[in-house]
Amino acid sequence: MEFLILLRNLINRFFYKIILKQIFFRIDPENMHDSMVSFGVLLGKYWLTRKIVGAFFSYSNKTLEQKILGIKFKNPIGLGAGFDKDAVLVDILPYVGFGFVEESETQAVAVEKIQRSCR
């Protein structure tokens, strides 16, 4: 299993450095950010796309799991508030590998989305 994770990581690194980085850095940062957020929303919308993203990016190991104040975290790596300021990516972020996400959105819909994604 460790070999498959290593192989996956090598493929991801190659694909990013050789192909994606060359494209991303030629586009206006604000436009690129907006495009990637929209793409993340699309990926988070469907069960199948979430599972595919999880296969490429997530990692789990029992030694990383923690229980703090009665809350179980799959891993200690979290995403702080501000990255997803409108709380539109909460459906996909756990599949990218984050153990928890801190959102700054205060709307009731966003809170419901966050609670649903943590189950």
C-alpha positions as CSV (number, residue, x, y, z in Angstrom):
1,M,0.0,0.0,0.0
2,E,2.8,2.4,0.8
3,F,4.3,1.8,-2.7
4,L,1.0,2.8,-4.3
5,I,0.9,6.0,-2.2
6,L,4.5,6.8,-3.2
7,L,3.7,6.2,-6.8
8,R,0.6,8.3,-6.6
9,N,2.5,11.2,-5.0
10,L,5.2,11.0,-7.7
11,I,2.7,11.1,-10.5
12,N,0.9,14.1,-8.8
13,R,4.2,15.9,-8.3
14,F,5.2,15.4,-11.9
15,F,1.8,16.4,-13.3
16,Y,1.8,19.6,-11.2
17,K,5.4,20.7,-11.8
18,I,5.6,19.9,-15.5
19,I,2.1,20.7,-16.7
20,L,-0.2,22.5,-14.3
21,K,2.3,25.0,-12.8
22,Q,3.3,26.1,-16.3
23,I,-0.3,26.9,-17.1
24,F,-1.3,28.4,-13.7
25,F,1.5,30.9,-13.5
26,R,0.7,32.3,-17.0
27,I,-2.8,33.3,-15.9
28,D,-3.8,36.3,-13.8
29,P,-3.8,35.1,-10.1
30,E,-7.3,36.5,-9.3
31,N,-8.8,34.8,-12.4
32,M,-6.9,31.6,-11.6
33,H,-8.2,31.6,-8.0
34,D,-11.8,32.2,-9.1
35,S,-11.5,29.4,-11.7
36,M,-10.1,26.9,-9.2
37,V,-12.8,27.8,-6.6
38,S,-15.5,27.2,-9.3
39,F,-13.8,23.9,-10.2
40,G,-13.6,22.9,-6.6
41,V,-17.3,23.6,-6.2
42,L,-18.0,21.4,-9.2
43,L,-15.9,18.6,-7.9
44,G,-17.5,18.7,-4.4
45,K,-21.0,18.6,-5.9
46,Y,-21.0,14.9,-6.9
47,W,-20.2,11.8,-4.9
48,L,-18.2,10.2,-7.7
49,T,-15.9,13.3,-8.2
50,R,-15.3,13.5,-4.5
51,K,-14.2,9.9,-4.4
52,I,-11.9,10.4,-7.4
53,V,-10.3,13.4,-5.8
54,G,-9.9,11.5,-2.5
55,A,-8.1,8.7,-4.4
56,F,-5.6,11.1,-5.8
57,F,-5.0,13.4,-2.8
58,S,-6.3,12.1,0.6
59,Y,-4.2,10.1,3.0
60,S,-5.2,8.4,6.2
61,N,-3.3,6.6,8.9
62,K,-4.5,5.5,12.3
63,T,-1.5,7.2,13.9
64,L,-2.6,10.6,12.7
65,E,-6.1,10.3,14.2
66,Q,-6.8,12.4,17.3
67,K,-9.7,13.0,19.6
68,I,-9.8,16.4,21.1
69,L,-12.7,17.6,23.3
70,G,-14.8,14.7,22.1
71,I,-14.2,15.6,18.4
72,K,-12.5,13.0,16.2
73,F,-10.1,14.3,13.6
74,K,-8.8,12.0,10.8
75,N,-5.6,13.9,10.7
76,P,-4.1,17.0,12.4
77,I,-3.8,19.0,9.2
78,G,-6.5,21.7,8.9
79,L,-7.4,24.6,6.8
80,G,-7.7,28.0,8.5
81,A,-10.5,30.5,7.9
82,G,-9.9,32.9,5.0
83,F,-9.0,30.4,2.3
84,D,-12.6,29.6,1.5
85,K,-14.1,32.9,2.7
86,D,-17.6,32.1,1.3
87,A,-17.6,28.5,2.6
88,V,-18.3,27.0,-0.9
89,L,-15.6,24.4,-0.8
90,V,-16.5,22.5,2.3
91,D,-17.8,19.5,0.4
92,I,-14.5,18.8,-1.4
93,L,-11.9,19.9,1.2
94,P,-12.0,16.7,3.3
95,Y,-11.3,14.7,0.2
96,V,-8.3,16.8,-0.6
97,G,-6.8,15.6,2.7
98,F,-7.8,18.2,5.3
99,G,-8.7,16.7,8.7
100,F,-10.7,19.8,9.6
101,V,-11.7,23.1,8.1
102,E,-12.3,26.4,9.9
103,E,-14.8,28.6,8.0
104,S,-15.6,32.2,8.6
105,E,-19.0,32.2,6.8
106,T,-21.8,32.9,9.3
107,Q,-24.8,32.0,7.2
108,A,-26.9,29.1,8.5
109,V,-26.5,27.3,5.2
110,A,-22.7,27.3,5.5
111,V,-22.9,26.0,9.1
112,E,-25.1,23.2,7.9
113,K,-22.7,22.3,5.1
114,I,-19.7,22.2,7.5
115,Q,-21.6,20.0,9.9
116,R,-22.7,17.6,7.1
117,S,-19.1,17.3,5.7
118,C,-17.7,16.4,9.2
119,R,-19.9,13.4,9.6
